[in-house]
């Protein structure tokens, strides 16, 4: 009997590769309906208990065929620009659309006003340039602040409070601008900060203390406070009680509406990536396996973050009898997913399943080297499989140009 993997990324599959997964072409993503609903229900309970409003940060999960599973628990969506704002407005009609972008484009702003309800500006200069137009269009205007309180270690690329960060307005930047434009404060309806990445509520508590020191007077003049994303709420062991206390304390302190805009938490451990072994080889002391799945193309965070995705039944290097370096089929030498250990050597044609693959995958993948984009499947609660979309040559070619027809 196949040994089960009891780690949270594989709980939705029962700790094994289900029979229905073995019938579909690889590489592919599988989203799990039951796991998505479970996450959404937990988030909904927090919103109901505290009175906060939960948003879906589409940058992490934007598979809109699944929005109906999350919508009952959502106040709306968060977007990083025009296209995500349009997606949220179209696929979740009647819900709020919040937008934050580090720099808005003049040639897109009028169209953005058609979809957005809340528009958050990254800097005083952006607020000066676009704030009045947003206000006149009836939009709720916000400013992203930088409390200069870093709670992360080891990956500055994901730390908005890292020294020299381009994200958010420091108190010094705000004061310098307000001296020249004292009416700027009157444009603000809300304050936004986003400082966390896959963190617990203790880090939110630390951040709120810093926000209180630097921006309490500004927040007391607005209607809402957005606590951003990076809250790993649906991770086992996350301190939900502390999160609820943070929300309730902020509401009481400033008499404002509270928003949260998690991305990962909605789809954490709610998806898989299936890939097949194409070749096995050895280079010196290193065992290697080439997969039809690519880190560079299909799991970009593996290289960007960097991130080592969990693999069903596999352990850390040296933990089991055989350690193998897994890589993709592209020509990029660094297209390496990682080193994993197994009870026995991998074989050609073997099916592997990575967990926690619903987030930052389908919305970030690419066709470098002409790699086909993986199909996307949804596994329903009754274990039936629905293919949401598939891709082919035209999807690769169409994003590179358009050949004119000869006269």
KEKE-3310 file (N, C-alpha, C; in steps of 0.2 Angstrom, whole numbers, plus 5000, padded with zeros to 4 digits):
npx = (5004:5003:5012:5007:5009:5009:5010:5004:5003:4999:4987:4975:4975:4974:4986:4992:4995:4981:4970:4963:4971:4981:4977:4978:4986:5003:5015:5004:4993:4983:4969:4961:4945:4938:4948:4950:4938:4938:4948:4943:4931:4937:4943:4932:4925:4934:4932:4919:4918:4926:4922:4930:4935:4938:4949:4953:4969:4974:4986:4992:4983:4973:4964:4950:4939:4937:4933:4919:4919:4925:4919:4908:4913:4921:4924:4929:4940:4958:4969:4984:4985:4978:4973:4971:4962:4951:4948:4944:4933:4924:4923:4919:4906:4899:4906:4919:4932:4949:4964:4981:4996:5013:5016:5006:5000:4998:4991:4982:4974:4961:4953:4956:4949:4936:4934:4939:4936:4942:4957:4974:4988:5006:5015:5018:5019:5013:5000:4998:4998:4987:4977:4966:4958:4954:4947:4937:4930:4923:4930:4937:4951:4968:4983:4999:5009:5025:5031:5044:5048:5055:5051:5056:5068:5081:5076:5076:5070:5057:5053:5045:5050:5063:5079:5080:5069:5057:5043:5029:5026:5037:5037:5045:5046:5032:5030:5039:5033:5020:5022:5024:5012:5000:4986:4985:4982:4969:4964:4964:4956:4959:4972:4985:4996:5008:5018:5022:5026:5021:5019:5017:5004:5010:5020:5013:5007:5019:5022:5010:5012:5023:5018:5008:5016:5022:5012:5000:4992:4989:4981:4970:4963:4956:4945:4947:4958:4970:4977:4985:4993:5001:4998:4998:4986:4979:4988:4993:4994:4995:4993:4978:4969:4977:4978:4965:4964:4972:4966:4954:4959:4964:4953:4946:4955:4957:4944:4940:4936:4942:4953:4959:4971:4974:4983:4990:4984:4971:4972:4981:4990:4981:4982:4991:5005:5008:5020:5031:5044:5057:5069:5083:5099:5117:5130:5145:5146:5133:5116:5103:5088:5077:5063:5046:5041:5045:5056:5059:5049:5037:5036:5040:5043:5052:5064:5065:5062:5071:5063:5058:5049:5037:5037:5028:5031:5044:5060:5072:5088:5099:5091:5083:5087:5091:5097:5092:5094:5082:5077:5071:5066:5072:5084:5091:5103:5102:5089:5083:5074:5077:5086:5081:5077:5074:5066:5070:5078:5073:5063:5061:5047:5040:5028:5027:5022:5020:5017:5006:5004:4995:4996:5005:5009:5001:4997:5010:5017:5027:5032:5045:5059:5050:5042:5027:5013:5006:4991:4976:4968:4953:4949:4934:4923:4918:4928:4928:4935:4938:4944:4950:4956:4966:4982:4991:5001:4998:4996:5009:5015:5007:5009:5021:5021:5013:5010:5009:4997:5001:4999)
npy = (4994:5011:5023:5036:5054:5065:5079:5096:5102:5091:5087:5089:5080:5068:5063:5055:5052:5054:5042:5049:5059:5053:5051:5061:5073:5078:5092:5099:5109:5107:5112:5112:5110:5108:5111:5125:5130:5127:5135:5148:5148:5149:5161:5169:5168:5175:5188:5189:5189:5199:5210:5215:5218:5207:5205:5198:5196:5197:5195:5184:5173:5171:5163:5164:5156:5150:5159:5160:5151:5158:5170:5172:5175:5186:5204:5210:5212:5214:5223:5225:5233:5239:5228:5218:5224:5226:5212:5208:5217:5212:5198:5197:5204:5218:5217:5226:5234:5236:5245:5245:5252:5254:5264:5274:5274:5287:5286:5275:5278:5284:5274:5265:5271:5267:5254:5253:5255:5259:5268:5267:5276:5276:5286:5303:5311:5304:5305:5318:5320:5312:5311:5321:5319:5306:5307:5316:5308:5300:5290:5281:5287:5282:5281:5273:5268:5268:5261:5259:5247:5233:5216:5205:5192:5187:5187:5200:5204:5202:5211:5225:5235:5235:5243:5258:5254:5255:5255:5262:5277:5286:5293:5305:5308:5311:5322:5332:5334:5338:5351:5359:5357:5359:5355:5342:5332:5332:5325:5312:5296:5285:5274:5264:5249:5237:5225:5212:5195:5179:5178:5177:5183:5189:5197:5206:5213:5219:5227:5236:5243:5251:5258:5265:5274:5282:5286:5288:5300:5304:5293:5294:5303:5298:5286:5273:5259:5249:5234:5227:5213:5196:5189:5174:5166:5154:5144:5130:5132:5146:5161:5165:5171:5181:5189:5193:5201:5211:5217:5221:5230:5240:5245:5250:5260:5269:5271:5266:5258:5242:5234:5219:5211:5197:5186:5173:5166:5163:5152:5143:5128:5122:5117:5108:5102:5093:5082:5073:5061:5063:5059:5051:5053:5053:5064:5063:5063:5067:5063:5065:5071:5074:5083:5085:5097:5113:5124:5137:5141:5136:5136:5149:5156:5147:5150:5164:5168:5163:5147:5132:5120:5109:5091:5077:5063:5064:5069:5079:5083:5068:5063:5052:5036:5039:5053:5065:5077:5088:5094:5105:5104:5114:5125:5132:5132:5134:5130:5122:5113:5108:5098:5083:5069:5051:5035:5026:5025:5036:5033:5033:5040:5041:5048:5063:5073:5090:5100:5114:5122:5131:5144:5159:5153:5149:5162:5167:5160:5156:5156:5153:5147:5141:5133:5124:5130:5124:5113:5118:5111:5108:5100:5093:5093:5080:5072:5072:5078:5093:5101:5117:5125:5124:5124:5129:5129:5141:5150:5152:5158:5169:5178:5184:5191:5197:5191:5199:5197:5193:5204)
npz = (5000:4996:5004:5014:5014:5026:5027:5027:5014:5006:5012:5006:4996:5002:5005:4996:4978:4970:4961:4950:4947:4940:4927:4919:4907:4909:4910:4923:4932:4947:4955:4970:4975:4987:4997:4994:4998:5011:5016:5013:5021:5034:5033:5031:5044:5052:5047:5050:5064:5068:5061:5051:5033:5020:5007:4991:4985:4970:4964:4969:4967:4954:4947:4940:4937:4949:4958:4962:4973:4983:4984:4993:5005:5004:5003:4992:4978:4977:4967:4956:4946:4930:4922:4932:4940:4931:4929:4942:4943:4933:4935:4948:4950:4958:4970:4979:4972:4974:4971:4970:4964:4961:4952:4943:4926:4914:4902:4905:4916:4916:4911:4921:4932:4928:4933:4946:4964:4976:4976:4979:4982:4979:4983:4988:4977:4967:4972:4971:4957:4953:4962:4964:4953:4954:4966:4961:4953:4961:4969:4982:4990:4994:5003:5002:5015:5022:5036:5040:5047:5048:5048:5043:5037:5027:5014:5005:4994:4995:5005:5009:5018:5018:5018:5007:5000:4987:4990:4997:5007:5017:5034:5034:5020:5018:5026:5020:5008:5012:5017:5007:5000:5008:5007:5004:5013:5014:5003:5006:5010:5016:5023:5019:5022:5018:5023:5026:5023:5020:5035:5053:5065:5075:5069:5062:5073:5079:5068:5068:5080:5076:5066:5073:5080:5070:5062:5068:5069:5056:5052:5061:5054:5044:5035:5033:5036:5028:5031:5022:5014:5015:5027:5034:5036:5034:5037:5046:5063:5063:5072:5075:5085:5090:5078:5077:5088:5085:5074:5080:5090:5082:5075:5086:5091:5081:5075:5062:5047:5044:5032:5025:5014:5010:4999:4997:5007:5004:4995:5000:5001:4992:4980:4967:4957:4944:4937:4925:4925:4913:4910:4918:4925:4928:4935:4939:4956:4957:4956:4944:4938:4924:4922:4915:4919:4923:4933:4930:4920:4925:4939:4944:4957:4963:4958:4960:4973:4984:4983:4989:4984:4992:4989:4986:4996:4997:5004:5013:5006:5008:5018:5015:5006:4993:4985:4973:4961:4954:4939:4926:4908:4900:4892:4901:4912:4926:4928:4940:4951:4964:4976:4981:4992:4990:4993:4984:4968:4955:4941:4923:4916:4928:4939:4947:4961:4966:4980:4987:4976:4970:4972:4966:4953:4941:4938:4936:4927:4912:4894:4891:4881:4872:4880:4883:4891:4906:4907:4916:4930:4939:4954:4959:4974:4974:4969:4955:4940:4932:4917:4917:4908:4893:4884:4869:4854:4848:4859:4864:4852:4850:4859:4855:4844:4828:4813:4798:4785:4768:4754)
capx = (5000:5006:5013:5004:5013:5004:5012:4999:5003:4996:4981:4969:4975:4974:4993:4994:4993:4974:4969:4961:4977:4985:4974:4978:4992:5007:5014:4998:4991:4977:4967:4957:4939:4937:4953:4949:4932:4940:4952:4938:4927:4941:4944:4925:4924:4937:4929:4912:4919:4930:4920:4935:4933:4943:4950:4957:4975:4974:4993:4994:4978:4968:4960:4943:4934:4936:4931:4913:4920:4928:4915:4903:4917:4925:4922:4931:4947:4964:4973:4990:4985:4972:4970:4968:4956:4946:4946:4940:4926:4920:4922:4916:4902:4895:4911:4923:4939:4954:4970:4988:5001:5019:5016:5000:5001:4993:4986:4978:4971:4954:4950:4956:4943:4930:4934:4942:4932:4948:4964:4979:4994:5012:5019:5014:5019:5007:4994:4997:4996:4981:4972:4960:4954:4951:4942:4931:4927:4920:4934:4940:4958:4972:4991:5002:5014:5031:5032:5051:5048:5056:5050:5058:5075:5084:5074:5074:5066:5050:5053:5044:5053:5070:5082:5080:5063:5052:5036:5026:5029:5040:5035:5049:5043:5026:5031:5042:5028:5014:5025:5023:5005:4996:4979:4986:4979:4961:4962:4964:4951:4962:4979:4987:5002:5009:5025:5023:5027:5021:5021:5012:5001:5015:5024:5008:5007:5025:5021:5005:5015:5027:5013:5005:5021:5024:5007:4993:4988:4986:4976:4964:4959:4954:4939:4949:4965:4971:4983:4989:4993:5007:4996:4998:4981:4977:4994:4993:4998:4994:4989:4972:4967:4981:4976:4958:4965:4976:4960:4949:4962:4965:4946:4945:4960:4956:4937:4941:4935:4949:4953:4965:4971:4979:4983:4992:4980:4965:4973:4987:4989:4975:4984:4996:5008:5010:5025:5033:5051:5058:5076:5087:5106:5122:5136:5150:5142:5126:5110:5099:5082:5074:5056:5043:5039:5051:5056:5059:5043:5030:5036:5045:5045:5057:5071:5065:5061:5070:5058:5059:5042:5036:5036:5025:5035:5052:5063:5078:5094:5102:5086:5081:5092:5094:5096:5091:5093:5077:5077:5067:5069:5074:5091:5094:5107:5099:5082:5083:5069:5080:5088:5076:5079:5069:5068:5073:5080:5067:5063:5058:5039:5037:5024:5028:5017:5022:5011:5005:5005:4989:4998:5010:5011:4997:4997:5017:5021:5029:5034:5053:5061:5044:5039:5020:5010:5003:4984:4974:4962:4949:4946:4928:4923:4916:4934:4928:4940:4936:4949:4947:4959:4972:4986:4995:5006:4996:4997:5016:5016:5003:5012:5027:5020:5007:5013:5005:4996:5004:4994)
capy = (5000:5017:5027:5043:5060:5069:5086:5100:5103:5086:5085:5089:5074:5062:5061:5051:5054:5051:5039:5053:5063:5049:5050:5068:5074:5082:5095:5102:5111:5104:5116:5108:5114:5107:5115:5132:5132:5127:5141:5153:5148:5151:5168:5172:5168:5180:5194:5190:5190:5206:5216:5218:5216:5203:5206:5193:5199:5193:5194:5177:5168:5174:5158:5167:5150:5148:5165:5159:5148:5162:5176:5173:5177:5192:5211:5211:5210:5219:5223:5228:5237:5240:5222:5214:5228:5224:5205:5208:5220:5208:5191:5197:5210:5220:5218:5231:5233:5240:5245:5248:5251:5259:5270:5273:5277:5293:5283:5270:5280:5285:5267:5262:5274:5263:5248:5253:5259:5262:5268:5268:5279:5274:5292:5310:5314:5301:5307:5325:5319:5308:5311:5325:5315:5300:5310:5319:5302:5297:5285:5282:5288:5280:5282:5268:5271:5263:5262:5258:5242:5227:5210:5199:5190:5183:5188:5207:5205:5202:5215:5232:5239:5235:5250:5260:5252:5260:5254:5266:5283:5286:5299:5310:5310:5314:5329:5336:5336:5342:5358:5363:5356:5357:5353:5335:5327:5332:5320:5305:5293:5279:5273:5257:5247:5230:5224:5205:5190:5173:5179:5176:5189:5193:5202:5212:5217:5223:5233:5240:5247:5255:5262:5269:5279:5286:5288:5288:5306:5303:5288:5296:5308:5294:5282:5266:5257:5243:5230:5223:5205:5193:5186:5167:5165:5147:5140:5127:5135:5153:5163:5168:5175:5188:5193:5196:5206:5217:5220:5225:5236:5245:5248:5254:5265:5275:5272:5266:5251:5238:5229:5214:5209:5191:5182:5166:5162:5160:5146:5140:5121:5120:5115:5103:5103:5086:5082:5067:5061:5062:5056:5050:5052:5054:5068:5063:5060:5069:5060:5070:5069:5079:5083:5089:5103:5118:5129:5144:5142:5134:5138:5155:5157:5143:5153:5171:5169:5157:5143:5124:5117:5102:5086:5071:5057:5065:5072:5084:5079:5064:5061:5045:5033:5041:5060:5067:5084:5088:5100:5106:5103:5120:5126:5136:5128:5135:5127:5117:5114:5107:5092:5079:5062:5046:5028:5022:5029:5038:5030:5036:5040:5041:5054:5067:5078:5095:5103:5121:5125:5135:5151:5162:5148:5150:5169:5170:5156:5159:5151:5153:5141:5138:5128:5124:5132:5118:5114:5119:5107:5109:5094:5095:5089:5073:5070:5073:5082:5098:5105:5124:5128:5121:5129:5126:5133:5148:5154:5154:5162:5175:5184:5186:5195:5195:5191:5202:5193:5196:5207)
capz = (5000:4996:5010:5014:5016:5030:5027:5025:5007:5003:5015:5001:4991:5006:5006:4990:4971:4969:4954:4945:4944:4935:4920:4915:4904:4913:4916:4924:4939:4949:4960:4974:4977:4995:5001:4993:5002:5018:5017:5013:5027:5039:5032:5033:5051:5055:5045:5053:5071:5069:5057:5045:5026:5017:5000:4988:4982:4964:4962:4971:4965:4950:4943:4941:4937:4956:4962:4965:4979:4988:4984:4999:5011:5001:5002:4985:4976:4977:4960:4955:4940:4926:4920:4937:4942:4926:4930:4948:4942:4928:4938:4955:4950:4964:4975:4979:4968:4977:4967:4972:4960:4963:4948:4938:4919:4912:4897:4908:4922:4915:4911:4928:4935:4927:4937:4953:4969:4980:4973:4984:4979:4983:4985:4988:4970:4963:4975:4968:4950:4951:4968:4963:4947:4957:4970:4957:4950:4967:4971:4989:4989:4999:5003:5005:5020:5024:5043:5041:5052:5044:5052:5039:5037:5022:5007:5005:4988:4997:5011:5007:5023:5017:5016:5001:4997:4983:4992:5002:5009:5024:5037:5031:5013:5018:5029:5015:5003:5015:5019:5000:4998:5014:5006:5002:5018:5013:4998:5009:5013:5019:5024:5017:5022:5017:5025:5028:5018:5024:5042:5058:5067:5079:5065:5061:5080:5079:5063:5070:5085:5072:5062:5078:5082:5065:5057:5071:5068:5049:5052:5064:5050:5038:5036:5033:5036:5025:5034:5017:5014:5018:5033:5032:5040:5034:5038:5052:5069:5063:5078:5073:5091:5090:5072:5079:5093:5081:5070:5085:5093:5077:5075:5092:5092:5076:5073:5055:5044:5043:5027:5024:5007:5009:4993:4998:5012:5001:4991:5003:5001:4989:4973:4965:4951:4942:4932:4924:4924:4906:4910:4924:4923:4934:4933:4945:4962:4958:4953:4941:4934:4920:4922:4910:4923:4923:4938:4926:4917:4928:4946:4945:4963:4965:4957:4961:4980:4981:4986:4988:4984:4994:4985:4989:4998:4996:5010:5012:5004:5013:5023:5012:5003:4986:4983:4966:4959:4949:4935:4920:4901:4896:4891:4907:4917:4933:4929:4945:4956:4970:4978:4985:4993:4989:4996:4979:4962:4951:4935:4917:4916:4935:4941:4954:4963:4971:4984:4988:4969:4968:4972:4962:4948:4935:4937:4935:4923:4905:4889:4889:4877:4869:4884:4883:4897:4908:4908:4923:4931:4946:4957:4963:4980:4973:4966:4948:4937:4926:4915:4916:4902:4890:4880:4864:4851:4847:4865:4864:4846:4850:4864:4853:4838:4824:4806:4793:4779:4762:4750)
cpx = (5004:5006:5011:5009:5008:5006:5006:4998:4999:4990:4975:4969:4975:4981:4996:4993:4986:4974:4967:4966:4981:4983:4974:4985:4996:5012:5007:4997:4984:4975:4961:4951:4938:4942:4952:4943:4934:4944:4947:4933:4931:4942:4937:4923:4928:4934:4922:4913:4922:4927:4924:4932:4939:4943:4954:4963:4976:4981:4995:4990:4973:4965:4953:4938:4932:4933:4924:4913:4922:4923:4911:4907:4921:4921:4923:4937:4952:4968:4979:4991:4978:4969:4967:4962:4950:4943:4942:4933:4922:4919:4919:4911:4899:4900:4915:4930:4944:4960:4975:4993:5007:5019:5011:5002:4995:4988:4982:4973:4963:4950:4950:4950:4936:4929:4935:4937:4937:4954:4969:4986:5001:5016:5015:5014:5014:5001:4993:4995:4989:4975:4966:4955:4951:4945:4935:4927:4923:4923:4936:4948:4962:4979:4994:5008:5019:5033:5040:5052:5049:5055:5052:5066:5076:5081:5072:5070:5059:5049:5052:5047:5060:5073:5082:5074:5059:5045:5034:5030:5031:5037:5039:5047:5037:5026:5034:5037:5022:5016:5023:5016:5001:4989:4979:4982:4972:4959:4961:4958:4953:4969:4980:4994:5003:5017:5027:5023:5027:5022:5015:5009:5005:5019:5019:5007:5013:5024:5016:5008:5020:5023:5010:5010:5022:5018:5000:4989:4985:4980:4969:4960:4955:4948:4941:4956:4965:4978:4987:4988:4999:5005:4995:4992:4979:4982:4992:4997:4998:4990:4983:4969:4971:4979:4969:4959:4968:4970:4956:4952:4963:4959:4945:4949:4959:4949:4937:4938:4942:4948:4960:4965:4976:4978:4984:4987:4974:4966:4979:4985:4983:4976:4990:4999:5011:5015:5028:5041:5053:5065:5079:5095:5111:5128:5140:5146:5135:5121:5106:5093:5079:5067:5053:5040:5046:5050:5055:5053:5037:5030:5041:5047:5051:5064:5071:5065:5068:5066:5059:5052:5042:5034:5034:5030:5042:5054:5069:5083:5097:5097:5084:5087:5095:5092:5097:5090:5088:5077:5073:5070:5072:5082:5095:5097:5104:5092:5082:5078:5072:5082:5083:5079:5073:5071:5071:5074:5073:5068:5059:5050:5036:5033:5025:5023:5020:5016:5011:5007:4999:4991:5005:5013:5007:4997:5004:5020:5023:5031:5041:5055:5055:5041:5031:5018:5006:4995:4982:4968:4959:4947:4940:4928:4921:4922:4933:4933:4937:4942:4947:4950:4965:4976:4989:4999:5004:4996:5004:5017:5013:5005:5018:5027:5014:5010:5007:5003:4998:4998:4992)
cpy = (5006:5021:5034:5048:5065:5076:5090:5101:5097:5083:5084:5083:5067:5059:5056:5055:5051:5048:5044:5058:5059:5048:5056:5069:5079:5086:5098:5104:5109:5109:5112:5112:5114:5111:5123:5134:5132:5133:5147:5154:5151:5159:5172:5172:5173:5187:5195:5192:5197:5212:5218:5215:5213:5204:5200:5197:5194:5191:5187:5172:5172:5169:5160:5162:5148:5153:5164:5155:5152:5168:5177:5176:5184:5199:5213:5209:5216:5218:5227:5233:5237:5233:5218:5218:5226:5217:5205:5211:5215:5201:5191:5203:5211:5220:5224:5229:5238:5239:5248:5247:5256:5265:5269:5277:5282:5290:5278:5272:5281:5279:5264:5264:5270:5257:5249:5257:5262:5262:5271:5270:5277:5280:5298:5313:5311:5303:5314:5325:5317:5309:5314:5321:5309:5302:5312:5313:5298:5291:5286:5282:5286:5281:5276:5271:5266:5265:5261:5253:5235:5221:5204:5198:5186:5183:5196:5209:5206:5207:5223:5237:5239:5242:5252:5257:5257:5259:5258:5272:5283:5293:5306:5313:5313:5321:5334:5338:5340:5349:5362:5362:5354:5354:5345:5330:5327:5327:5313:5302:5287:5278:5265:5255:5239:5229:5217:5201:5183:5173:5178:5183:5193:5198:5208:5216:5221:5229:5238:5245:5252:5260:5267:5275:5284:5289:5289:5294:5306:5298:5290:5301:5305:5290:5275:5265:5250:5240:5226:5216:5202:5189:5179:5164:5157:5142:5137:5130:5143:5155:5168:5173:5182:5192:5197:5202:5212:5221:5224:5231:5242:5249:5253:5261:5271:5275:5271:5259:5248:5233:5225:5212:5203:5189:5175:5162:5160:5153:5142:5132:5119:5119:5111:5105:5096:5086:5075:5067:5059:5058:5056:5049:5054:5058:5067:5059:5063:5066:5065:5067:5075:5078:5086:5096:5107:5123:5136:5145:5141:5135:5143:5156:5153:5146:5161:5172:5169:5152:5136:5121:5110:5097:5079:5065:5058:5069:5077:5080:5075:5061:5053:5043:5036:5049:5062:5074:5085:5095:5100:5104:5108:5120:5130:5132:5128:5133:5121:5118:5113:5100:5089:5072:5057:5039:5024:5027:5030:5034:5034:5035:5040:5048:5057:5072:5083:5098:5110:5124:5129:5143:5153:5157:5150:5157:5171:5166:5159:5154:5151:5147:5138:5133:5129:5126:5125:5119:5115:5115:5109:5102:5096:5091:5082:5069:5069:5078:5086:5101:5112:5127:5124:5126:5125:5131:5140:5153:5156:5159:5169:5180:5186:5191:5193:5196:5194:5197:5197:5198:5202)
cpz = (5000:5002:5010:5017:5020:5031:5025:5018:5003:5007:5011:4997:4995:5007:5001:4984:4970:4962:4949:4942:4939:4928:4916:4913:4909:4908:4917:4931:4940:4955:4964:4977:4984:4999:5000:4997:5009:5020:5018:5019:5033:5039:5034:5040:5054:5053:5049:5061:5072:5066:5051:5038:5023:5010:4997:4984:4976:4961:4964:4968:4960:4945:4944:4940:4944:4961:4965:4972:4985:4989:4990:5005:5009:5001:4995:4983:4976:4970:4960:4949:4936:4925:4926:4940:4937:4928:4937:4947:4938:4931:4945:4955:4956:4970:4974:4975:4971:4972:4970:4967:4962:4958:4943:4931:4917:4907:4899:4913:4921:4914:4918:4932:4934:4931:4944:4958:4974:4976:4978:4980:4983:4985:4985:4981:4966:4965:4972:4961:4949:4956:4967:4958:4950:4962:4967:4954:4955:4970:4978:4988:4995:4998:5006:5009:5021:5031:5045:5047:5049:5049:5048:5039:5031:5015:5006:4999:4989:5003:5009:5012:5023:5016:5009:4997:4993:4985:4998:5004:5016:5027:5035:5024:5013:5021:5024:5010:5006:5016:5012:4998:5004:5013:5004:5006:5016:5007:5000:5012:5018:5019:5023:5019:5021:5018:5026:5022:5021:5031:5046:5060:5072:5076:5063:5068:5080:5074:5065:5075:5081:5069:5067:5080:5077:5061:5061:5070:5061:5049:5055:5060:5044:5040:5036:5033:5033:5028:5029:5017:5017:5025:5031:5036:5040:5035:5045:5058:5069:5069:5076:5079:5091:5084:5074:5084:5090:5077:5075:5088:5088:5076:5080:5093:5087:5073:5065:5053:5043:5037:5028:5017:5006:5002:4994:5002:5009:4997:4993:5003:4998:4981:4972:4958:4949:4936:4931:4923:4917:4905:4917:4922:4929:4931:4939:4951:4962:4953:4950:4938:4931:4920:4916:4913:4924:4929:4935:4923:4921:4935:4947:4952:4966:4964:4959:4969:4984:4986:4985:4989:4987:4989:4988:4990:4998:5002:5008:5009:5009:5018:5021:5008:4997:4986:4976:4965:4953:4945:4929:4913:4897:4896:4896:4912:4924:4933:4933:4950:4963:4971:4983:4986:4993:4992:4990:4973:4958:4944:4929:4917:4923:4936:4947:4955:4968:4974:4984:4981:4966:4968:4969:4957:4942:4933:4935:4929:4916:4900:4886:4886:4873:4873:4884:4890:4900:4908:4915:4924:4938:4948:4961:4970:4980:4969:4958:4946:4931:4924:4913:4910:4900:4886:4874:4860:4850:4853:4866:4858:4847:4854:4861:4847:4834:4817:4802:4787:4773:4758:4745)
residu = (UNK:UNK:UNK:UNK:UNK:UNK:UNK:UNK:UNK:UNK:UNK:UNK:UNK:UNK:UNK:UNK:UNK:UNK:UNK:UNK:UNK:UNK:UNK:UNK:UNK:UNK:UNK:UNK:UNK:UNK:UNK:UNK:UNK:UNK:UNK:UNK:UNK:UNK:UNK:UNK:UNK:UNK:UNK:UNK:UNK:UNK:UNK:UNK:UNK:UNK:UNK:UNK:UNK:UNK:UNK:UNK:UNK:UNK:UNK:UNK:UNK:UNK:UNK:UNK:UNK:UNK:UNK:UNK:UNK:UNK:UNK:UNK:UNK:UNK:UNK:UNK:UNK:UNK:UNK:UNK:UNK:UNK:UNK:UNK:UNK:UNK:UNK:UNK:UNK:UNK:UNK:UNK:UNK:UNK:UNK:UNK:UNK:UNK:UNK:UNK:UNK:UNK:UNK:UNK:UNK:UNK:UNK:UNK:UNK:UNK:UNK:UNK:UNK:UNK:UNK:UNK:UNK:UNK:UNK:UNK:UNK:UNK:UNK:UNK:UNK:UNK:UNK:UNK:UNK:UNK:UNK:UNK:UNK:UNK:UNK:UNK:UNK:UNK:UNK:UNK:UNK:UNK:UNK:UNK:UNK:UNK:UNK:UNK:UNK:UNK:UNK:UNK:UNK:UNK:UNK:UNK:UNK:UNK:UNK:UNK:UNK:UNK:UNK:UNK:UNK:UNK:UNK:UNK:UNK:UNK:UNK:UNK:UNK:UNK:UNK:UNK:UNK:UNK:UNK:UNK:UNK:UNK:UNK:UNK:UNK:UNK:UNK:UNK:UNK:UNK:UNK:UNK:UNK:UNK:UNK:UNK:UNK:UNK:UNK:UNK:UNK:UNK:UNK:UNK:UNK:UNK:UNK:UNK:UNK:UNK:UNK:UNK:UNK:UNK:UNK:UNK:UNK:UNK:UNK:UNK:UNK:UNK:UNK:UNK:UNK:UNK:UNK:UNK:UNK:UNK:UNK:UNK:UNK:UNK:UNK:UNK:UNK:UNK:UNK:UNK:UNK:UNK:UNK:UNK:UNK:UNK:UNK:UNK:UNK:UNK:UNK:UNK:UNK:UNK:UNK:UNK:UNK:UNK:UNK:UNK:UNK:UNK:UNK:UNK:UNK:UNK:UNK:UNK:UNK:UNK:UNK:UNK:UNK:UNK:UNK:UNK:UNK:UNK:UNK:UNK:UNK:UNK:UNK:UNK:UNK:UNK:UNK:UNK:UNK:UNK:UNK:UNK:UNK:UNK:UNK:UNK:UNK:UNK:UNK:UNK:UNK:UNK:UNK:UNK:UNK:UNK:UNK:UNK:UNK:UNK:UNK:UNK:UNK:UNK:UNK:UNK:UNK:UNK:UNK:UNK:UNK:UNK:UNK:UNK:UNK:UNK:UNK:UNK:UNK:UNK:UNK:UNK:UNK:UNK:UNK:UNK:UNK:UNK:UNK:UNK:UNK:UNK:UNK:UNK:UNK:UNK:UNK:UNK:UNK:UNK:UNK:UNK:UNK:UNK:UNK:UNK:UNK:UNK:UNK:UNK:UNK:UNK:UNK:UNK:UNK:UNK:UNK:UNK:UNK:UNK:UNK:UNK:UNK:UNK:UNK:UNK:UNK:UNK:UNK:UNK:UNK:UNK:UNK:UNK:UNK:UNK:UNK:UNK:UNK:UNK:UNK:UNK:UNK:UNK:UNK:UNK:UNK:UNK:UNK:UNK:UNK:UNK:UNK:UNK:UNK:UNK:UNK)
# end
